[in-house]
Amino acid sequence: MTRWKDRGESGKGTVVTHEESRCPDRQCQKIVDEKFQEMKDRRTQAEERKKAVVLERSLAKKAKLPITP
């Protein structure tokens, strides 16, 4: 088992402790790796959707504000 701590891509925020276990059987490990990759892909897609929504709201808010000279 491998353990490490991480603060994410920005290096800020909450410390997350990761644990990685390896299966003794190669076929088992292949299945586990595929499932973890699917989870990681879904998480990445959710983060991208969230960023897009925040950006969209920010642009909509700016568009509603009157322009002052």
Secondary structure, 3 states (H helix, E strand, C coil): CEEEEECCCCCCCCCEEEEECCCCCHHHHHHHHHHHHHHHHHHHHHHHHHHHHHHHHHHHHHHHCCCCC
